[in-house]
């Protein structure tokens, strides 16, 4: 795994309390049983599985930032352009990151920005931000002031699901060969449309990608060490077949396509915070 941010951690505070934090927000969620069937191995194609052009570039499946390996080849456009349009949102979602984060506070003129920051949750549904590296001193001054306005963006659901569509489609091609038929043609059309968009903000909405069954495992240990494993999830009455990416993200090989379905997400995070006095602490455990 190449995951750079912790999935969970505990901090023992100087007043004796222990603060537990996790990237999983505490809310009711359905549990699912997963059966791992077989590891999907490397396979090279002469033609790009997505668009049919000559396959010239090594492709990580899933993205290297998630722990993927070079599993196949695609064309330069599907590798680089499609990847740049949708995969940043996937890795941000995978690591639970907030982007374009802005801090404003009394006595400080203008907003101060930071790089991507992990968002973590406490068991009481509070949240914590892991600030590390070179932080603008003005942000520290805002925190000491006791009042701060925080604004940022969460990952775009349509884009990260298109990235999951890409990598689950490549996984099925690795397992069974490049598929033909109306369903596969639809997958390729949506991926090519995302690739050929004028920019990331212009990527068209994909009801097909939004209809995928996606389940993320946030446990301390990955479910598999291989980057791609064919798997079945038992959720409800009918088993769902798909692929387990990087041992942590299950993506179905079928979609509950709905033309009217759209992303049910407000990407804009805006919070007014009252900050108390600083408390020192010691990190006692970190889970990947």
C-alpha positions, 0 to 999 in steps of 0.5 A, a space after each residue: 500500500 502507498 497510502 500516505 495518510 492514516 486511516 485512524 489514530 489515537 492521541 493521549 492528551 495532557 489532561 488524561 483524555 484519549 482522542 480517537 479519530 478515523 477517516 470513517 464518519 460515525 453514521 449508520 451503514 450497511 455491513 457487507 460480506 465479501 468473498 475473494 475469488 482470484 487475483 487478477 494478473 497483468 495482461 498487455 493489449 496491442 490496442 487500448 481497451 478504452 478507445 482502440 488506439 495503439 496501446 503505448 503507455 503502461 497503466 497503473 490499475 488502480 492508480 499508483 497513489 492507491 497502491 496500484 501496479 503497472 497491469 496493462 497498457 493504454 494509449 497516451 490520451 486515455 492514460 494521461 488525459 483521462 487520468 488527469 481529469 478524474 483520478 485526482 478526485 479518486 485519490 482525494 476521496 480514497 485518502 479523505 482529503 479536503 482541497 482548496 482549503 482557506 482559513 480566515 480569522 479576525 485580525 488577519 487580512 485576507 484568506 490563507 490557503 493550505 495544501 490538501 488536508 486529511 479530514 478525520 472524525 471523532 466517535 462523537 461526530 466531531 471532526 479533526 484536521 491533520 495540519 502538517 508540514 510548513 503551515 502559514 504562521 497566519 493560520 496558527 495565529 487564527 487558531 490562537 485567536 479562538 475564532 476561524 472560518 474554514 472553507 474547502 472542497 470535497 472530492 467530486 463524486 462524478 469524477 471519482 466514480 468515473 475513475 472507479 469505472 475506468 479501473 473496474 473496466 480495465 480489471 474486467 478486461 484483464 480478467 476476460 479480455 476486451 469485451 464487446 456489446 452494448 454495455 461495454 460500448 456504453 462504458 467506453 463512451 462515458 470514459 472517452 467523453 470524460 477524456 475529451 472534456 475541455 478540462 476537469 470542470 467540464 467532465 460530463 455527468 455519468 449516470 453509469 458511473 454513479 450507478 456502480 456499487 462502491 464499498 470502501 473498507 476502512 479497517 486497519 488491515 487491507 483485505 488483500 495484498 494484490 492490487 486487483 482481486 476478483 470478488 463477490 459482495 453479498 449485500 441484500 438478496 443478490 450477490 454482486 460481482 466486481 473487483 477489489 481495488 488495492 485491497 480496500 475498495 470494491 467496485 461492481 462490474 454492473 451498474 444500476 443505471 438511472 438517467 435521472 440519478 445525479 451526485 447527491 453531494 454538496 462539495 463545498 465545506 464551510 464551517 465556523 469554529 470556536 477554538 479552545 486553548 491548545 492542549 498538548 498530546 502524544 500519538 499512541 496509535 496510528 492505523 493505515 
